[in-house]
Amino acid sequence: MTAAEPSEERRYKPTSGLFTGWLGVGLAAVVLVAVLLDDHTARGTRVAFLAAVCGLLVWCYMLRPRLVIGTTEVELRNAFASWHVPLASVRRVAVRAVTRVHTDDRRCDGVAVGRPVRSLMRARPQRRQSIGVPGLGGRRMNEDADAGRIPKGELDADMVADLVVEQLLTLADRARESGQQPGPPRRSWAWVELTLLVVLVVGLVVSLLA
């Protein structure tokens, strides 16, 4: 496979909990629809609000997280907020239960990509788990690494974790070599999910007090 084009965006879904997350959202949707169709009582209203709150929380914590590597920054998307870290600012990357991206003055965590508990319990040395500092006298993860390389076949969580570290450090080096300027990480909020959660919780509380 040839190297990826500079404009290609690399997106990683959660490495665990996808099936459980979709199952939880599906069950919440079934309960919500059933109550709205068949139970128009005060009790049904409470159950509907509770199902909607549970479904939204499952979505936010288990399905919304992503790790997105763009051409100039990496986005660590979590339940209700995201970190946007310029690639040129990335100094070290470590993947254990979560992905940790270190800059000169802070650490940013992303929950989408992590290693399975069984891998952490084995505590075997991971060559690619944490390494740096690229571009400042350190060495890259793999001097011959192609940051756009995606292995064929299904990847397990450990392989995804290794790939994320390799791509992030290689692209961080390339960003500095191409003249991109480092900058501070920026946080953004999931205002749609936060607003909807507040509305649903308020509705649930009102229905319980009514």
Residue frames as qw, qx, qy, qz and C-alpha x, y, z in Angstrom:
[[0.000, 0.889, 0.459, 0.000, 0.00, 0.00, 0.00],
 [0.405, 0.490, -0.032, 0.771, 1.35, 3.42, -0.86],
 [0.210, -0.188, -0.462, 0.841, 1.76, 6.23, 1.63],
 [0.072, 0.762, 0.624, -0.159, -1.33, 8.17, 2.54],
 [0.249, 0.654, 0.195, 0.687, -1.96, 11.53, 0.95],
 [0.205, 0.079, -0.437, 0.872, -1.28, 14.49, 3.24],
 [0.414, -0.225, -0.042, -0.881, -4.95, 15.42, 3.22],
 [0.642, -0.225, -0.708, -0.190, -6.12, 12.01, 4.46],
 [0.437, -0.526, 0.369, -0.630, -7.70, 11.94, 7.90],
 [0.448, 0.054, -0.886, 0.110, -7.18, 8.91, 10.09],
 [0.577, -0.401, 0.111, -0.702, -10.11, 8.09, 12.36],
 [0.308, 0.074, -0.925, 0.209, -10.17, 5.48, 15.12],
 [0.645, -0.484, -0.295, -0.512, -13.36, 4.23, 16.77],
 [0.562, -0.577, 0.477, -0.351, -13.43, 2.99, 20.38],
 [0.374, 0.365, -0.852, -0.049, -11.39, -0.19, 20.71],
 [0.142, -0.171, -0.937, 0.271, -13.78, -1.63, 23.31],
 [0.171, 0.396, 0.596, -0.677, -17.44, -1.44, 24.25],
 [0.253, 0.128, -0.434, -0.855, -18.88, -0.88, 20.77],
 [0.370, -0.252, -0.847, -0.287, -21.21, -3.88, 20.89],
 [0.254, -0.465, -0.700, 0.479, -22.31, -3.10, 24.44],
 [0.020, 0.317, 0.071, -0.945, -22.79, 0.54, 23.55],
 [0.343, -0.009, -0.547, -0.764, -25.01, -0.14, 20.54],
 [0.379, -0.338, -0.861, -0.014, -26.92, -2.73, 22.54],
 [0.170, -0.433, -0.538, 0.704, -27.53, -0.20, 25.32],
 [0.177, 0.240, -0.149, -0.943, -28.66, 2.50, 22.89],
 [0.365, -0.115, -0.755, -0.532, -30.94, 0.02, 21.13],
 [0.317, -0.413, -0.822, 0.231, -32.56, -1.13, 24.36],
 [0.043, -0.406, -0.318, 0.856, -33.10, 2.46, 25.49],
 [0.260, 0.124, -0.404, -0.868, -34.70, 3.27, 22.12],
 [0.366, -0.254, -0.856, -0.261, -37.00, 0.22, 22.34],
 [0.232, -0.469, -0.688, 0.503, -38.14, 1.18, 25.85],
 [0.041, 0.333, 0.054, -0.941, -38.67, 4.80, 24.84],
 [0.325, -0.002, -0.588, -0.740, -40.76, 3.90, 21.78],
 [0.356, -0.328, -0.875, -0.030, -42.79, 1.32, 23.69],
 [0.150, -0.467, -0.556, 0.670, -43.61, 3.78, 26.46],
 [0.137, 0.273, -0.136, -0.943, -44.50, 6.59, 24.06],
 [0.370, -0.066, -0.700, -0.607, -46.87, 4.29, 22.14],
 [0.546, -0.334, -0.757, -0.131, -48.54, 2.40, 24.99],
 [0.484, -0.541, -0.531, 0.436, -48.16, 4.25, 28.30],
 [0.127, 0.635, 0.126, 0.751, -49.28, 7.88, 28.48],
 [0.588, -0.747, -0.309, 0.027, -49.40, 7.99, 32.28],
 [0.175, -0.922, 0.321, -0.127, -47.13, 9.97, 34.62],
 [0.768, -0.375, 0.499, 0.144, -45.24, 6.75, 35.31],
 [0.787, 0.426, 0.328, 0.303, -44.72, 6.24, 31.58],
 [0.232, 0.943, -0.087, 0.224, -43.36, 9.77, 31.27],
 [0.467, -0.760, 0.453, -0.001, -40.80, 9.11, 34.00],
 [0.831, -0.058, 0.507, 0.220, -39.72, 5.86, 32.36],
 [0.631, 0.702, 0.197, 0.264, -39.41, 7.59, 28.98],
 [0.012, 0.948, -0.270, 0.165, -37.20, 10.34, 30.37],
 [0.645, -0.554, 0.524, 0.052, -35.08, 7.79, 32.27],
 [0.843, 0.228, 0.423, 0.243, -34.62, 5.66, 29.13],
 [0.459, 0.850, 0.032, 0.257, -33.63, 8.72, 27.11],
 [0.254, -0.878, 0.395, -0.089, -31.08, 9.81, 29.73],
 [0.769, -0.306, 0.546, 0.129, -29.57, 6.31, 29.90],
 [0.776, 0.479, 0.324, 0.251, -29.40, 6.02, 26.12],
 [0.254, 0.935, -0.124, 0.213, -27.70, 9.40, 25.79],
 [0.444, -0.752, 0.487, -0.021, -25.14, 8.57, 28.49],
 [0.844, -0.017, 0.500, 0.196, -24.34, 5.25, 26.82],
 [0.617, 0.727, 0.154, 0.257, -23.86, 7.07, 23.50],
 [0.015, 0.952, -0.252, 0.172, -21.59, 9.72, 25.01],
 [0.500, -0.656, 0.564, -0.037, -19.38, 7.39, 27.03],
 [0.721, -0.094, 0.674, 0.131, -19.20, 4.32, 24.80],
 [0.643, 0.511, 0.505, 0.266, -19.90, 5.37, 21.20],
 [0.192, 0.980, 0.046, -0.013, -19.04, 9.07, 20.80],
 [0.445, -0.713, 0.410, 0.354, -15.29, 8.86, 21.65],
 [0.803, 0.565, 0.049, 0.185, -12.95, 9.00, 18.68],
 [0.472, -0.576, 0.309, 0.591, -9.29, 9.59, 17.97],
 [0.601, 0.759, 0.233, 0.087, -8.89, 11.61, 14.79],
 [0.522, -0.416, 0.292, 0.685, -5.46, 12.38, 13.31],
 [0.466, 0.856, 0.204, -0.096, -5.67, 15.20, 10.80],
 [0.685, 0.537, -0.041, 0.491, -3.04, 17.00, 8.77],
 [0.147, 0.637, -0.289, 0.700, -2.26, 19.61, 11.44],
 [0.371, -0.407, 0.523, -0.651, -3.74, 18.33, 14.71],
 [0.334, -0.131, -0.933, -0.001, -4.97, 15.28, 16.58],
 [0.524, -0.389, 0.009, -0.758, -8.42, 15.30, 18.15],
 [0.182, -0.034, -0.930, 0.318, -9.00, 13.27, 21.31],
 [0.488, -0.321, -0.241, -0.775, -12.79, 13.13, 21.47],
 [0.066, -0.031, -0.888, 0.453, -14.27, 12.07, 24.81],
 [0.015, 0.541, 0.832, -0.121, -17.78, 11.87, 26.26],
 [0.036, 0.903, 0.406, -0.133, -18.54, 15.59, 26.57],
 [0.033, -0.920, 0.245, 0.303, -15.35, 17.34, 25.48],
 [0.879, 0.370, 0.048, 0.298, -12.49, 17.02, 23.00],
 [0.415, -0.698, 0.277, 0.514, -8.82, 17.94, 23.06],
 [0.684, 0.715, 0.051, 0.138, -7.31, 19.37, 19.87],
 [0.589, -0.624, 0.308, 0.411, -3.51, 19.08, 19.95],
 [0.454, 0.797, -0.327, -0.226, -1.33, 20.51, 17.14],
 [0.975, 0.125, -0.097, 0.158, 0.81, 17.72, 15.69],
 [0.465, 0.616, -0.344, 0.535, 3.92, 19.87, 15.98],
 [0.354, -0.643, 0.386, -0.558, 3.34, 20.05, 19.75],
 [0.966, -0.199, -0.069, -0.150, 3.23, 16.28, 20.29],
 [0.018, 0.730, -0.663, 0.164, 6.31, 15.19, 22.25],
 [0.042, -0.176, 0.971, -0.159, 5.37, 11.79, 23.65],
 [0.719, -0.092, -0.280, -0.629, 2.51, 9.31, 23.25],
 [0.076, -0.160, 0.941, -0.289, 1.53, 6.52, 25.64],
 [0.682, -0.141, -0.369, -0.616, -1.35, 4.09, 25.27],
 [0.010, -0.055, 0.931, -0.362, -2.50, 2.12, 28.27],
 [0.192, 0.519, 0.788, -0.271, -6.14, 2.15, 29.45],
 [0.314, 0.896, 0.235, -0.208, -6.43, 5.47, 27.57],
 [0.657, 0.449, 0.091, 0.599, -4.33, 7.35, 25.04],
 [0.346, -0.841, -0.082, 0.408, -2.14, 10.06, 26.54],
 [0.571, 0.618, 0.100, 0.531, -0.61, 12.70, 24.31],
 [0.509, -0.651, -0.124, 0.549, 2.08, 14.80, 25.98],
 [0.374, 0.841, 0.014, 0.390, 3.15, 18.29, 24.93],
 [0.403, 0.402, -0.440, 0.694, 5.83, 20.42, 26.54],
 [0.111, -0.249, 0.450, -0.850, 3.53, 21.67, 29.31],
 [0.654, -0.049, 0.367, -0.660, 0.50, 19.40, 29.61],
 [0.115, -0.017, 0.983, 0.141, -0.99, 15.97, 29.09],
 [0.599, 0.131, -0.084, -0.785, -4.19, 15.32, 27.14],
 [0.340, -0.025, 0.934, -0.110, -6.15, 12.08, 27.50],
 [0.594, 0.154, -0.356, -0.705, -8.45, 10.36, 25.02],
 [0.612, -0.140, 0.694, -0.352, -10.56, 7.33, 25.96],
 [0.797, 0.406, -0.139, -0.425, -11.28, 5.98, 22.46],
 [0.770, 0.379, -0.504, 0.097, -8.11, 3.91, 22.00],
 [0.449, -0.641, 0.542, -0.306, -6.77, 1.83, 24.86],
 [0.330, 0.286, -0.899, -0.021, -5.24, -1.52, 25.59],
 [0.757, -0.351, -0.456, -0.309, -7.32, -4.44, 26.94],
 [0.592, -0.687, 0.308, -0.287, -7.15, -5.19, 30.64],
 [0.979, -0.080, 0.126, 0.136, -5.51, -8.55, 29.90],
 [0.648, 0.549, -0.129, 0.512, -2.63, -6.76, 28.16],
 [0.128, -0.783, 0.288, -0.537, -2.18, -4.34, 31.05],
 [0.829, -0.483, 0.215, -0.184, -2.26, -7.20, 33.57],
 [0.934, 0.171, -0.024, 0.314, 0.49, -9.04, 31.69],
 [0.257, -0.925, 0.173, 0.220, 2.56, -5.85, 31.99],
 [0.807, 0.081, 0.305, 0.499, 4.88, -6.99, 29.25],
 [0.186, -0.526, 0.190, 0.808, 7.16, -4.29, 27.80],
 [0.557, 0.707, 0.434, 0.026, 5.56, -2.64, 24.80],
 [0.545, -0.029, 0.254, 0.799, 8.10, -1.27, 22.38],
 [0.079, 0.439, 0.393, 0.804, 5.58, 1.15, 20.96],
 [0.316, -0.701, -0.629, 0.116, 3.64, 1.95, 24.12],
 [0.173, -0.967, -0.064, 0.173, 5.48, 5.13, 25.03],
 [0.720, 0.012, 0.215, 0.660, 8.35, 6.68, 23.19],
 [0.195, 0.950, 0.108, 0.219, 9.75, 10.09, 22.31],
 [0.256, 0.741, 0.247, -0.570, 10.74, 12.78, 22.09],
 [0.666, 0.429, 0.458, 0.404, 10.46, 12.86, 18.25],
 [0.327, 0.829, 0.163, 0.423, 12.17, 15.67, 16.44],
 [0.232, -0.905, 0.253, -0.252, 14.20, 16.76, 19.50],
 [0.028, 0.606, -0.781, 0.148, 17.07, 14.34, 19.50],
 [0.683, -0.054, 0.668, -0.291, 14.91, 11.34, 20.18],
 [0.038, -0.106, 0.857, 0.503, 14.18, 8.69, 17.62],
 [0.622, 0.003, -0.230, -0.749, 10.97, 8.01, 15.79],
 [0.835, -0.113, 0.411, -0.348, 8.87, 4.99, 16.57],
 [0.806, 0.128, 0.508, 0.277, 10.11, 3.37, 13.39],
 [0.125, -0.560, 0.327, 0.751, 12.46, 5.21, 11.10],
 [0.003, -0.008, 0.792, 0.611, 10.99, 3.35, 8.12],
 [0.223, 0.480, 0.770, -0.356, 7.39, 3.76, 9.26],
 [0.032, -0.301, -0.509, -0.806, 4.80, 4.91, 6.78],
 [0.190, 0.127, 0.506, -0.832, 2.30, 7.03, 8.68],
 [0.611, 0.175, -0.143, -0.759, -0.39, 6.21, 6.16],
 [0.349, 0.139, -0.916, -0.144, 0.07, 2.46, 6.33],
 [0.707, -0.177, 0.294, -0.619, -3.03, 0.56, 7.44],
 [0.136, -0.215, 0.964, 0.076, -2.42, -3.18, 7.83],
 [0.569, -0.064, -0.559, -0.600, -4.84, -5.47, 6.07],
 [0.518, -0.245, -0.816, 0.082, -7.26, -7.58, 8.05],
 [0.505, -0.777, -0.276, -0.254, -8.96, -7.06, 11.39],
 [0.287, 0.477, -0.515, 0.652, -6.91, -5.27, 14.05],
 [0.576, -0.551, -0.575, 0.186, -7.14, -6.10, 17.73],
 [0.252, -0.960, -0.118, -0.024, -6.94, -3.40, 20.40],
 [0.630, -0.555, 0.263, 0.475, -3.20, -3.83, 20.98],
 [0.553, 0.239, 0.470, 0.644, -2.45, -3.54, 17.25],
 [0.078, 0.870, 0.332, 0.356, -4.58, -0.37, 17.02],
 [0.461, -0.865, 0.019, 0.197, -2.77, 1.09, 20.03],
 [0.649, -0.264, 0.378, 0.605, 0.63, 0.37, 18.45],
 [0.413, 0.508, 0.487, 0.578, -0.51, 1.85, 15.14],
 [0.113, -0.953, -0.250, -0.129, -1.82, 5.03, 16.78],
 [0.532, -0.729, 0.179, 0.392, 1.48, 5.63, 18.59],
 [0.610, -0.010, 0.486, 0.626, 3.49, 4.97, 15.43],
 [0.278, 0.681, 0.465, 0.493, 1.37, 7.25, 13.25],
 [0.237, -0.954, -0.181, 0.022, 1.17, 10.07, 15.80],
 [0.541, -0.642, 0.259, 0.477, 4.92, 10.24, 16.40],
 [0.541, 0.146, 0.530, 0.636, 5.78, 9.93, 12.71],
 [0.155, 0.781, 0.442, 0.413, 3.30, 12.62, 11.71],
 [0.363, -0.905, -0.074, 0.207, 4.45, 14.86, 14.57],
 [0.574, -0.352, 0.379, 0.635, 7.99, 14.64, 13.24],
 [0.385, 0.403, 0.564, 0.609, 6.81, 15.39, 9.72],
 [0.057, -0.922, -0.370, -0.100, 4.77, 18.36, 10.95],
 [0.407, -0.807, 0.129, 0.407, 7.84, 19.95, 12.54],
 [0.545, -0.120, 0.528, 0.641, 10.01, 19.16, 9.52],
 [0.274, 0.593, 0.573, 0.495, 7.44, 20.85, 7.24],
 [0.143, 0.259, -0.084, 0.952, 7.51, 24.02, 9.31],
 [0.464, -0.654, -0.481, -0.353, 4.25, 23.68, 11.23],
 [0.001, 0.504, -0.446, 0.740, 4.31, 25.70, 14.43],
 [0.350, -0.284, -0.845, 0.287, 3.55, 24.15, 17.83],
 [0.304, -0.452, -0.019, -0.839, 0.75, 25.61, 19.91],
 [0.291, -0.145, 0.737, -0.593, -1.18, 24.93, 23.10],
 [0.044, -0.302, -0.942, -0.138, -3.84, 22.21, 23.17],
 [0.349, -0.105, -0.036, -0.931, -7.39, 23.49, 22.80],
 [0.149, 0.236, 0.922, -0.267, -10.52, 22.08, 24.44],
 [0.388, -0.111, -0.348, -0.846, -13.94, 22.08, 22.79],
 [0.381, 0.049, 0.735, -0.559, -17.25, 21.01, 24.31],
 [0.046, -0.262, -0.887, -0.378, -20.01, 18.74, 23.00],
 [0.242, 0.050, 0.247, -0.937, -22.69, 21.38, 23.37],
 [0.620, -0.076, -0.475, -0.620, -25.40, 19.39, 21.58],
 [0.632, -0.165, -0.750, 0.104, -25.02, 16.39, 23.91],
 [0.208, -0.089, -0.565, 0.793, -24.62, 18.59, 27.00],
 [0.360, -0.029, 0.001, -0.933, -27.72, 20.64, 26.18],
 [0.685, -0.124, -0.564, -0.444, -29.80, 17.56, 25.45],
 [0.519, -0.125, -0.763, 0.363, -28.65, 15.91, 28.67],
 [0.014, 0.049, 0.418, -0.907, -29.61, 18.97, 30.74],
 [0.532, -0.055, -0.222, -0.815, -33.05, 19.10, 29.10],
 [0.702, -0.119, -0.674, -0.195, -33.67, 15.40, 29.70],
 [0.392, -0.101, -0.710, 0.577, -32.49, 15.50, 33.32],
 [0.208, 0.012, 0.236, -0.949, -34.66, 18.54, 34.05],
 [0.643, -0.075, -0.404, -0.647, -37.61, 16.78, 32.43],
 [0.623, -0.108, -0.766, 0.115, -36.94, 13.66, 34.53],
 [0.177, -0.075, -0.589, 0.785, -36.74, 15.67, 37.76],
 [0.395, -0.016, 0.004, -0.919, -39.96, 17.56, 36.95],
 [0.692, -0.095, -0.572, -0.430, -41.76, 14.29, 36.15],
 [0.514, -0.115, -0.768, 0.363, -40.64, 12.81, 39.47],
 [0.043, -0.113, -0.451, 0.884, -41.85, 15.84, 41.41],
 [0.406, -0.122, -0.320, -0.847, -45.15, 16.16, 39.57]]
